[in-house]
Amino acid sequence: MSGCLLVVPVGLSTGARSVSLGLYHMADQRGLHVSYFVPVMQKASSMIRLAGSEAAMDAQRLQEYMRVDKLDDALEMIVTAYEEQTQSAEFVITLGLTVNALVPYAERVNASLAKALDAKVLLVATDTEDNHGLMNSQLEIAAEAYGGVSAGRVVGCVINKSGAPRDRHGDIRPDLSSATSTEAVSAHTLAKTMPVLQRHDFDLFGVIPWQHHLVSSRTCDIASLFDVDWISRGQADTRRVSHISIGTRTTANLKSVFTFGTLLVTAGDRDDILQAAALAEMSGIELAGVLLTGGYLPSETTMQLIKPALERGLPVLSTSMDTYACGTRIPRLYSLMADDDGVRYQAVLDHIAEHIDGKKLRNVFDARSERKLSPAAFRYNLIKVARTLNKRVVLPEGDESRTLAAAIACAQKGIAHCILLGDRTRIESLAEAQGLEIPEGVSVVDPVSIREQYVDPFVALRKHKGMNEVRARQLLEDNVVLGTMMLHQDHVDGLVSGAVHTTANTILPAMQLIKTRPGVSLVSSVFFMCLPDQVLVYGDCAVNPEPDAQELADIAIQSADSAKAFGIPPRVAMISYSTGSSGHGKNVDKVVEATRIAKEQRPDLVIDGPLQYDAAANAGVAASKAPDSPVAGKATVFVFPDLNTGNTTYKAVQRSANVISVGPLLQGLKKPVNDLSRGALVDDIIYTIALTAIQAAS
């Protein structure tokens, strides 16, 4: 049986489920063979499903066992499911039960589970403000169910929601302006004031501070609370509710509620308030939306007046419920996480993982674990390595909102020093409208102030193509060209663009000005495909339409080197529609020749082809189609014969399997320039900046 850590709540609303998933996420980031297991599903959750877990039973089934005093039978069923689901894992994070109306016997079941699974126990409690004596007693009493603190089964605790806003009764209430917040308590303070934490056999694994944005649902999630009609959906799928304000005052007295992320609830016949909200939107304040109550709809005149705000993305909803009823129900948004809210789900896990002591967690994982590069581990390694390099990355699209947010995040995480090209006033206004502050680790450079210094170097570089000063100045009006010249002159270490530009806009200046490395004949690209179990490399999916055999060999070598640079052991499959000698024709012959050239030029690499995709990826197929291949069934780098095949395959896998892809990463240039998808999310841009920083150091 795999080693097991049972995560158990101490009291109500502790967030034990989120903490357990955060622990799983942290372990997965570090490449440990860890599984996540749910013995009893008390509440359906997309977070649990995304962790790949299937509950052994639901709460109703457990209640049936308990009603006839058959807990042992229930435990047998749970252990069977545990063995089946976790047989390949070295360690398993298991979610304990929470006391509620349907499962009042949760503590008894948790104690029995700990014995049945031979699990270590980690307690999760909430910060009780200044009453650390009460918290100490709660932990000691909870540990008694497992033999007491000294018995060795309970390894320690996590303190969650530290510094959360509370009402006068001590309940967490993020929806109340009257609720008081305190600073998150430090681990050092707790260790001094709680005797249980002064023991050598009971560890504090982390203190997780309250973060308001992590309880901010999307505007579109309001529809799950009650019936609404969309007057204008706008950006409801991406905007989030940070604050809730009831608009009953005159517009002159409502100025303070028009802030970033505010959901304004007001009567549907208050056209003046709706018009004021539209004005706020047009001034750059992105409200979460306006909810109109009472079933009243805006007049046609008002709809015409607010049309520009609606076109900017302001969500406006209508409901037949009255304002008071809405005001009492909407605070439920703060405890709601929609099944499809992957962005918030990931942010919650990252926040928890960041505040858990990884060394203490590893000490619990006493079984040796084979390392693997899962998507989480890949992303974790990217950030970890980039932090050590202190590279400067220029972002020509500095006045684009996602790019700005990514640059600020990179500075906060220490990933890279980002240089934003754009008008300082516009960028600062954009940051303010998003509720962001530009930190010291982000530089804002006005292109007008530096453009002239690159004219002469540009002319010198392209003089053989007839370049002159007038033409150079015209081309340098394009911030991508300007950023590329900054890179050429070693004023920055890398460039990332493409959030609003085409791939050609990003790549062409690099190919003309940066050019290829010595001995490299072409520029190519790879995508890092984050499949559930591992990260694969696909190339070329963005640059070369019809590579010949030599070019295909170069792509294979470049892709293998990129894989190795980012921690993926390169086993290169040269993809074709046939495996081995089963097919003939010029397309197959090209792959055969490319494989020969690549092996000859780089005998140190493991390369084989031609291989069909299934033979390269699936061990069962490989055993019959290519039993002697060193790559078949375990390929990590897939090199496609042409752009049509590569681009189609990467998009099919990405969309059909809901797989995150990072890239395209450009290969072969003297200095790193990387392209973004125009639909890139902030996280996509962050990881591309990290990739670029690492490339700059290699």
C-alpha positions in Angstrom: 0.0 0.0 0.0 1.2 3.5 -0.8 2.1 5.9 2.0 -0.9 8.0 2.8 -1.4 11.5 4.3 -5.0 12.1 5.5 -5.9 15.7 5.6 -8.5 16.3 8.3 -10.5 19.5 9.1 -10.7 20.8 12.7 -14.1 22.5 12.8 -16.2 24.0 10.1 -15.3 26.0 7.0 -11.6 25.3 7.4 -10.9 24.9 3.6 -9.5 21.4 4.2 -10.4 20.4 0.7 -8.5 23.3 -0.9 -5.5 22.7 1.4 -5.4 19.0 0.5 -5.5 19.8 -3.2 -2.8 22.4 -2.6 -0.6 19.8 -1.0 -1.2 17.5 -4.0 -0.4 20.3 -6.3 2.9 21.1 -4.5 4.0 17.4 -4.5 3.1 17.1 -8.2 5.1 20.3 -9.0 8.2 18.6 -7.5 7.7 15.5 -9.7 6.7 13.1 -7.0 4.6 10.1 -7.8 1.6 11.3 -5.7 -2.1 10.6 -6.1 -5.1 12.3 -4.7 -7.9 10.2 -3.2 -11.4 11.0 -2.0 -12.9 8.2 0.2 -16.3 9.9 0.4 -17.6 12.6 -1.9 -19.5 15.1 0.3 -19.7 17.8 -2.3 -19.1 17.5 -6.0 -16.2 19.6 -7.1 -14.4 20.3 -10.4 -11.2 20.8 -8.4 -11.4 17.2 -7.2 -12.2 15.9 -10.7 -9.3 17.8 -12.2 -7.0 16.1 -9.7 -8.0 12.8 -11.4 -9.8 11.4 -8.4 -12.9 9.3 -8.3 -14.6 9.0 -4.9 -15.0 5.5 -3.4 -18.6 6.4 -2.5 -20.9 9.3 -1.9 -22.1 10.6 1.5 -25.5 8.9 1.0 -23.9 5.5 0.6 -21.8 6.0 3.7 -24.9 7.0 5.6 -26.6 3.7 4.6 -23.6 1.7 5.9 -23.6 3.7 9.2 -27.4 3.3 9.7 -27.0 -0.5 9.9 -23.7 -0.2 11.8 -21.6 -1.5 8.9 -18.7 0.9 9.0 -16.2 -1.9 8.5 -17.9 -2.8 5.2 -17.7 0.8 4.1 -14.0 0.8 5.0 -13.4 -2.3 3.0 -15.0 -0.7 0.0 -12.9 2.4 0.5 -9.6 0.4 0.8 -10.4 -1.5 -2.3 -10.9 1.7 -4.3 -7.8 3.2 -2.7 -5.7 0.2 -3.9 -7.1 0.3 -7.4 -6.7 4.1 -7.8 -3.2 4.6 -6.3 -1.3 1.4 -7.1 1.3 3.4 -9.1 1.8 6.1 -6.5 4.5 6.4 -3.9 2.4 8.6 -1.7 -1.3 9.6 -1.6 -2.9 12.8 -0.3 -6.3 11.7 1.0 -9.2 14.1 1.9 -10.8 13.5 5.2 -14.5 14.1 6.0 -16.1 17.3 7.3 -18.8 17.3 9.9 -22.2 18.3 8.4 -25.9 17.5 8.7 -25.5 14.4 6.5 -22.2 13.2 8.1 -22.4 14.1 11.8 -20.1 11.1 12.5 -17.2 12.4 10.3 -14.7 12.4 13.2 -15.3 8.7 13.9 -15.0 7.8 10.2 -11.8 9.8 9.9 -10.2 8.0 12.8 -11.2 4.7 11.3 -9.9 5.7 7.9 -6.5 6.6 9.4 -6.2 3.1 10.7 -7.5 1.4 7.7 -5.1 3.2 5.3 -2.3 3.3 7.9 -2.2 7.0 7.2 -0.4 9.9 8.8 -2.8 12.7 9.7 -2.4 16.4 8.9 -4.9 18.7 10.7 -6.3 21.8 9.1 -7.6 24.6 11.3 -8.6 28.3 10.8 -6.9 31.2 12.5 -8.9 32.1 15.6 -7.6 35.7 15.5 -5.8 36.4 18.8 -7.1 33.4 20.7 -4.2 31.1 20.1 -4.9 29.2 23.3 -8.3 28.2 21.9 -6.6 27.0 18.7 -4.0 25.1 20.6 -6.8 23.3 22.5 -8.7 22.5 19.3 -5.7 20.9 17.8 -4.9 18.8 20.8 -8.5 17.6 21.2 -8.6 16.7 17.5 -5.4 14.7 17.8 -6.9 12.6 20.6 -9.1 10.8 18.0 -5.8 9.4 16.6 -4.2 8.5 19.8 -3.0 12.0 20.8 -0.2 14.1 19.7 2.5 11.8 21.1 1.1 8.7 19.3 3.0 9.6 16.1 0.1 9.4 13.7 -0.7 13.1 13.7 2.3 14.8 12.0 1.2 18.4 12.4 -1.2 21.1 11.1 -1.9 23.8 8.6 -3.5 27.1 9.7 -5.7 28.4 6.9 -7.5 31.7 6.2 -5.2 33.7 8.5 -6.2 37.3 8.6 -9.7 36.7 7.1 -12.4 39.4 7.6 -14.7 38.5 10.5 -17.9 40.0 11.8 -18.6 40.7 15.5 -19.5 37.0 16.0 -16.1 35.9 14.7 -17.6 34.4 11.5 -15.7 35.0 8.2 -17.7 37.5 6.2 -15.9 38.9 3.1 -19.1 40.5 1.9 -19.5 42.9 4.8 -17.7 46.2 4.8 -18.1 46.3 8.6 -16.1 43.0 8.9 -12.7 43.6 10.4 -9.5 42.1 8.9 -6.2 41.4 10.7 -2.8 40.7 9.4 -2.0 37.1 8.8 -0.2 35.7 11.8 3.3 34.5 11.3 4.5 30.9 11.9 7.1 32.3 14.4 4.4 34.0 16.5 2.3 30.8 16.6 5.3 28.7 17.6 5.9 31.0 20.5 2.3 31.1 21.7 1.0 27.5 21.1 2.6 24.7 23.2 1.6 22.0 20.7 3.8 23.6 18.1 6.8 23.6 20.5 6.8 19.8 20.4 9.4 17.9 18.3 6.7 15.5 17.0 4.1 18.1 15.8 5.0 20.4 12.9 3.4 23.6 11.6 3.4 22.9 7.8 2.2 26.4 6.9 0.1 29.4 7.6 -2.0 30.3 4.6 -3.0 34.0 4.5 -6.5 35.1 3.4 -6.5 36.6 -0.1 -9.7 38.4 -1.1 -9.2 37.8 -4.9 -9.2 34.1 -4.3 -12.9 34.2 -3.3 -13.8 36.4 -6.2 -16.3 34.6 -8.5 -16.8 35.6 -12.1 -19.8 37.8 -13.0 -21.3 35.0 -15.1 -21.5 32.8 -12.0 -24.3 35.0 -10.7 -26.6 33.0 -12.9 -26.1 29.9 -10.8 -27.6 31.7 -7.7 -30.9 32.8 -9.3 -32.6 33.4 -12.6 -31.2 36.3 -14.6 -31.6 37.7 -18.1 -28.5 39.1 -19.8 -29.1 42.6 -21.2 -25.4 42.5 -22.2 -23.1 39.6 -21.3 -20.0 41.5 -22.3 -16.9 40.2 -20.5 -18.9 38.4 -17.8 -16.9 35.2 -18.3 -13.6 36.9 -17.3 -14.5 39.8 -15.0 -14.6 39.0 -11.3 -16.6 40.3 -8.4 -14.3 41.8 -5.8 -16.9 44.0 -4.1 -20.7 44.2 -3.9 -22.5 47.5 -3.6 -26.2 48.2 -3.3 -27.0 51.3 -5.3 -29.9 53.2 -3.7 -28.4 56.7 -3.3 -28.3 59.5 -5.8 -25.5 59.3 -8.4 -23.7 62.2 -6.7 -23.2 60.0 -3.6 -22.2 56.8 -5.5 -18.8 57.8 -6.6 -17.0 55.7 -4.0 -18.7 52.5 -5.2 -17.3 52.8 -8.7 -14.2 50.8 -8.2 -12.5 48.0 -10.1 -14.3 44.7 -9.7 -17.5 46.1 -8.1 -20.8 44.5 -8.7 -23.5 47.2 -8.5 -26.9 46.0 -7.5 -29.7 48.5 -8.1 -33.3 48.8 -9.1 -34.0 48.3 -12.8 -35.7 51.7 -13.1 -32.6 53.6 -11.8 -31.4 54.7 -15.3 -29.3 57.4 -13.7 -27.3 54.8 -11.8 -26.8 52.6 -14.9 -25.7 55.6 -16.9 -23.2 56.6 -14.1 -21.8 53.0 -14.2 -21.4 53.3 -17.9 -19.4 56.5 -17.5 -17.2 54.8 -15.0 -16.6 52.0 -17.4 -15.7 54.4 -20.2 -13.2 56.2 -17.9 -11.3 52.9 -17.5 -12.9 51.4 -14.4 -13.8 47.8 -15.2 -16.8 47.1 -13.0 -17.7 43.5 -12.4 -21.1 44.4 -13.7 -24.5 45.9 -13.0 -27.4 43.8 -11.7 -30.8 45.4 -12.2 -33.5 44.2 -9.9 -37.3 44.2 -9.8 -37.8 43.1 -13.4 -37.5 46.6 -14.7 -35.5 47.2 -17.9 -33.6 50.3 -19.0 -35.3 52.7 -21.4 -34.3 52.7 -25.1 -32.7 56.1 -24.6 -30.5 54.8 -21.8 -29.5 51.7 -23.9 -28.3 54.1 -26.6 -26.4 56.2 -24.1 -24.6 53.2 -22.5 -23.9 51.4 -25.8 -20.2 52.3 -25.8 -19.7 50.9 -22.3 -21.5 47.7 -23.3 -19.2 47.4 -26.3 -16.2 47.7 -24.0 -17.5 44.7 -22.1 -19.6 46.0 -19.2 -21.9 43.1 -18.1 -25.5 44.1 -17.4 -28.0 41.6 -15.9 -31.7 41.8 -15.0 -33.7 39.8 -12.4 -37.2 39.8 -11.2 -36.1 39.6 -7.6 -36.1 42.7 -5.5 -33.0 44.5 -4.3 -33.1 43.2 -0.7 -33.5 39.6 -1.8 -30.6 39.9 -4.2 -28.5 41.6 -1.5 -28.9 38.7 0.9 -28.2 36.0 -1.7 -25.3 37.5 -3.7 -22.8 37.1 -0.9 -23.0 33.4 -1.6 -20.7 34.2 -4.6 -17.8 34.3 -2.2 -18.2 30.6 -1.3 -18.9 29.5 -4.8 -16.4 28.1 -7.3 -17.9 27.2 -10.6 -16.9 23.9 -12.2 -15.4 25.6 -15.2 -13.5 28.3 -13.3 -10.0 26.9 -14.1 -8.2 30.2 -13.6 -9.4 30.6 -10.0 -8.9 26.9 -9.3 -5.3 27.2 -10.4 -4.7 30.4 -8.4 -6.1 28.8 -5.2 -3.8 25.8 -5.6 -0.7 28.0 -6.4 -1.4 30.2 -3.3 -1.7 27.3 -1.0 1.3 25.5 -2.4 3.4 28.7 -2.0 2.7 28.8 1.7 3.3 25.1 2.6 6.8 24.1 3.9 8.0 21.8 1.2 10.8 20.3 3.3 8.4 19.2 6.0 6.1 17.7 3.4 9.0 15.8 1.9 9.9 14.4 5.3 6.4 12.9 5.5 7.0 11.4 2.0 9.4 8.9 3.5 9.1 6.5 0.5 11.6 7.2 -2.3 9.8 8.6 -5.3 10.8 8.5 -9.0 10.9 12.0 -10.5 8.7 12.8 -13.5 8.1 16.0 -15.4 4.4 16.6 -15.1 2.9 19.8 -16.4 2.9 21.2 -12.9 6.6 20.2 -12.4 7.5 21.7 -15.8 5.9 25.0 -14.9 7.4 24.9 -11.4 10.9 24.3 -12.9 10.5 27.1 -15.4 9.8 29.6 -12.6 12.5 28.2 -10.3 15.2 28.4 -13.0 14.2 31.8 -14.3 14.3 33.3 -10.8 18.0 32.5 -10.6 18.9 34.3 -13.9 17.8 37.9 -13.5 17.2 38.4 -17.2 15.7 41.5 -18.9 12.9 40.8 -21.3 11.3 43.5 -23.5 7.6 43.5 -24.1 6.7 45.7 -27.1 3.0 45.5 -26.3 3.5 47.2 -23.0 0.1 49.0 -23.1 -1.9 45.7 -23.5 -3.7 44.7 -20.3 -2.7 41.0 -20.2 0.9 41.9 -21.0 1.0 44.5 -18.2 -0.5 42.1 -15.7 2.1 39.4 -16.7 5.0 41.8 -16.4 3.9 42.8 -12.9 3.5 39.1 -11.9 6.9 38.3 -13.2 8.4 41.1 -11.1 6.5 39.9 -8.0 7.7 36.4 -8.5 11.2 37.4 -9.5 11.0 35.6 -12.8 12.5 38.4 -15.0 12.9 42.2 -15.2 10.3 43.2 -17.8 10.6 46.3 -20.0 7.3 47.6 -21.2 7.3 49.7 -24.3 4.6 52.3 -24.4 3.3 55.6 -23.2 3.9 55.9 -19.5 0.7 57.8 -18.7 -1.4 55.2 -20.6 0.3 52.3 -19.0 0.0 53.7 -15.5 -3.7 54.5 -16.1 -4.3 50.9 -17.4 -2.6 49.5 -14.2 -4.8 51.8 -12.0 -7.9 50.7 -13.8 -7.0 47.0 -13.1 -6.2 47.7 -9.5 -2.5 47.1 -10.0 0.7 48.9 -9.0 3.8 48.9 -11.2 6.6 47.6 -9.0 10.3 48.4 -9.2 11.0 45.2 -11.1 9.1 46.6 -14.1 10.5 49.4 -16.3 8.3 51.5 -18.5 10.1 52.9 -21.5 8.5 55.5 -23.9 9.5 54.4 -27.4 9.7 58.1 -28.5 12.5 58.7 -26.0 14.8 55.9 -27.3 13.9 55.4 -30.9 16.5 57.8 -32.3 19.4 55.9 -30.7 18.6 52.8 -32.8 18.4 54.5 -36.2 22.2 54.3 -37.0 22.6 50.7 -35.9 19.5 49.8 -37.9 20.8 51.4 -41.0 24.2 49.7 -40.6 22.5 46.3 -40.2 20.3 46.6 -43.3 22.4 48.8 -45.5 23.0 46.0 -47.9 19.2 45.9 -48.4 19.1 49.7 -49.2 18.2 50.9 -45.8 18.4 54.6 -45.1 17.7 56.8 -42.1 14.2 57.9 -43.3 13.1 54.3 -43.8 14.7 53.2 -40.6 12.8 55.8 -38.6 9.6 54.6 -40.2 10.2 51.0 -39.4 11.2 51.8 -35.8 7.8 53.2 -35.3 6.8 49.6 -34.9 7.5 48.7 -31.3 8.3 45.1 -32.2 11.0 46.3 -34.6 12.3 48.7 -31.9 12.3 45.9 -29.3 14.2 43.6 -31.7 16.8 46.3 -32.1 17.1 46.6 -28.3 17.8 42.9 -28.2 20.3 43.1 -31.0 22.2 45.9 -29.2 22.3 43.7 -26.0 20.1 46.3 -24.1 17.8 43.4 -23.2 18.2 39.6 -23.0 15.0 38.5 -24.8 11.7 39.6 -26.4 8.1 38.4 -26.1 5.4 39.6 -28.4 2.2 38.5 -30.1 -0.7 39.3 -27.7 -2.0 41.7 -30.3 0.4 41.1 -33.2 0.6 38.2 -35.7 3.3 35.6 -35.6 4.9 37.1 -38.7 5.0 40.5 -37.0 7.1 39.0 -34.3 9.3 36.6 -36.2 10.2 38.6 -39.3 12.1 41.4 -37.6 14.0 38.7 -35.6 15.0 36.8 -38.7 16.2 40.0 -40.4 18.0 41.6 -37.4 18.9 38.9 -34.9 19.4 36.1 -37.5 20.4 32.5 -36.8 23.2 31.1 -34.6 26.4 30.1 -36.3 26.0 26.7 -38.0 22.2 26.8 -37.9 20.5 27.0 -41.2 16.9 27.8 -40.1 14.6 29.1 -37.4 12.0 26.6 -36.2 9.6 26.3 -33.3 8.3 23.9 -30.7 5.3 23.7 -28.4 5.4 22.2 -24.9 2.3 20.1 -24.7 1.2 19.7 -21.1 -0.6 16.4 -21.2 -2.1 15.1 -17.9 0.8 12.8 -17.1 3.8 14.4 -18.8 5.0 17.3 -21.0 5.8 16.4 -24.6 7.6 18.6 -27.2 6.0 19.1 -30.7 8.0 20.6 -33.6 7.7 22.4 -36.0 4.2 23.7 -35.6 4.5 27.4 -36.5 7.3 28.4 -38.9 8.5 26.0 -41.7 5.8 25.0 -44.2 7.7 22.3 -46.2 11.1 21.5 -44.7 13.4 19.3 -46.8 15.3 16.4 -45.3 18.2 18.5 -44.1 15.9 21.1 -42.6 13.8 18.4 -40.9 17.0 16.9 -39.4 17.9 20.4 -38.1 14.4 20.8 -36.6 14.8 17.4 -34.8 18.2 18.4 -33.4 17.0 21.8 -32.3 13.8 20.3 -30.7 15.8 17.7 -28.8 18.2 20.4 -27.4 15.2 22.5 -26.4 13.6 19.5 -24.6 16.8 18.8 -22.7 17.3 22.5 -21.8 13.9 22.5 -20.1 14.3 19.2 -18.2 12.7 16.8 -20.6 14.9 13.8 -21.5 14.8 13.9 -25.4 13.7 10.7 -27.2 12.9 12.0 -30.7 10.3 10.4 -32.9 10.3 11.4 -36.6 6.6 11.2 -37.4 5.2 9.9 -40.7 2.1 8.1 -41.9 4.1 4.8 -41.8 6.3 3.0 -39.4 9.7 1.6 -40.4 9.8 0.2 -43.9 6.0 -0.3 -44.1 5.4 2.6 -46.4 7.0 4.2 -49.5 6.9 7.5 -51.4 8.6 10.8 -51.3 7.1 11.9 -48.0 8.2 8.8 -46.2 11.6 8.9 -48.0 12.1 12.5 -46.7 11.6 11.4 -43.1 13.9 8.4 -43.6 16.7 10.7 -44.9 16.1 13.3 -42.2 16.4 10.6 -39.5 19.7 9.4 -41.1 21.1 12.9 -41.2 20.1 13.7 -37.6 21.6 10.5 -36.3 24.8 11.2 -38.2 25.1 14.8 -37.0 24.1 14.0 -33.4 25.0 10.4 -32.5 24.5 11.4 -28.8 20.7 11.8 -29.3 18.1 9.0 -29.2 16.3 9.5 -32.6 14.2 7.0 -34.6 11.9 7.2 -37.6 9.8 7.1 -39.5 7.2 6.3 -36.8 3.4 6.7 -36.8 2.1 8.8 -33.9 0.5 5.9 -32.1 3.6 3.8 -32.4 5.7 6.7 -31.0 3.3 7.5 -28.1 1.7 4.2 -27.1 3.8 1.3 -25.6 1.2 -1.3 -26.6 1.2 -0.2 -30.3 5.0 0.1 -30.2 5.4 -3.5 -29.1 3.8 -4.7 -32.3 4.8 -2.1 -34.8 8.3 -1.2 -33.7 9.5 -3.6 -31.0 13.2 -2.8 -31.5 12.9 0.9 -31.6 14.6 2.9 -28.8 12.0 5.6 -29.1 8.7 3.9 -29.9 6.2 3.9 -27.1 8.2 6.4 -25.0 8.9 9.4 -27.3 9.1 12.8 -25.6 9.9 14.8 -28.8 7.6 14.6 -31.8 9.0 16.0 -35.1 6.3 16.4 -37.8 7.1 16.2 -41.5 5.6 19.5 -42.4 3.8 22.5 -41.0 0.4 21.3 -42.1 0.8 18.1 -40.0 2.4 19.8 -37.0 0.0 22.7 -36.7 -3.1 20.5 -37.2 -1.9 17.9 -34.7 -1.0 20.4 -31.9 -4.3 22.2 -32.2 -6.3 18.9 -32.3 -4.6 17.7 -29.2 -4.9 21.0 -27.5 -8.6 21.4 -28.1 -9.8 17.9 -28.1 -8.0 16.9 -24.9 -8.2 20.3 -23.2 -4.4 20.4 -23.0 -2.4 23.5 -22.1 0.3 24.3 -24.7 3.2 26.6 -24.0 4.7 28.2 -27.1 5.7 28.5 -29.8 9.2 28.6 -28.6 11.5 29.8 -31.4 14.7 27.9 -32.0 17.9 28.7 -33.9 18.0 32.5 -33.4 21.2 34.0 -31.9 19.0 35.6 -29.2 15.6 34.6 -27.8 12.5 36.0 -29.4 9.2 34.3 -28.7 5.7 34.6 -30.0 2.3 34.5 -28.1 -1.1 33.4 -29.2 -3.4 36.4 -29.5 -5.7 34.5 -27.2 -3.0 34.1 -24.6 -3.9 34.3 -20.9 -1.8 36.2 -18.4 -0.3 32.9 -17.2 0.6 31.9 -20.7 2.5 35.2 -21.1 4.2 34.6 -17.7 5.5 31.2 -18.7 6.6 32.4 -22.1 8.7 35.2 -20.4 10.2 32.5 -18.1 11.0 30.3 -21.2 12.6 33.3 -22.8 14.7 34.1 -19.7 16.0 30.5 -19.6 16.8 30.6 -23.3 18.8 33.7 -22.9 21.1 31.9 -20.4 21.6 28.9 -22.6 
